[in-house]
Every structure is written in structure tokens, then in C-alpha cells.
Amino acid sequence: MKAREFLARKKQQVEERNLIKQPLTAAELRALAKKAGGAESLVAPKRRAEAEGLSGDKLIAWLAEDGGRVRRPIIEVGGELTLGFAADAQEKLARLLP
């Protein structure tokens, strides 16, 4: 099941943004990194090797250059952030949503 379907079943309002066409700004990425426990958490699993050796502002700038480098979907519920839609993220969302 995709995240969009999951959230529709839970009757949640969704604000969608195509990160490929509209990448996150460095400021948006910094704010997300604080909630996610660091910018490293925002890197898409398939792009981690490319990000090796980058940290801090360099990593944020690298992520801001290409939205495909960011782990998706990014779902925020009640101040809690989930990245991706693997089983652990689905379980967390199931606990957070009515």
C-alpha cells in the first residue's frame, strides 16, 4: 500500500509536493533535519553512498540541489515526522492516527 492510500483510508488531509519538480529549500531541510534527528536521516537510501563524507551545511546544500536525494514520503503528524513508508513508518503512523 502506498502512503497516499494509507492516509486516504485514515481520512487525513494531505498536502502534496513533488520534490523532484519543487525541491526543498535549505531552510526547509534544516527544519526537517532538526525533527528527524539530523540531515543524514533525510538522505534517500539509494543515494546514501553518494552522500558519504558530507555533513552539516554541505549535506543540506547537496540535498537542496536535487529532490530525488531526499527520502520520501515525508509525513508529519502532530509534530512527529516519518520518513519513507517502510513497515516501521507504517506502524508509527498507525499509532499516531485515529
JOGI-V17176 format. One record per helix or strand of 2 or more residues. SS is the DSSP state (h for helix, s for strand). FROM is the first residue (numbers start at 1). TO is the last residue. If there is no record, write none. Layout:
# JOGI-V17176
[[SS FROM TO] [SS FROM TO]]
This chain:
# JOGI-V17176
[[h 3 9] [h 26 36] [h 39 42] [h 45 51] [h 56 65] [h 67 69] [s 74 77] [s 80 83] [h 87 96]]
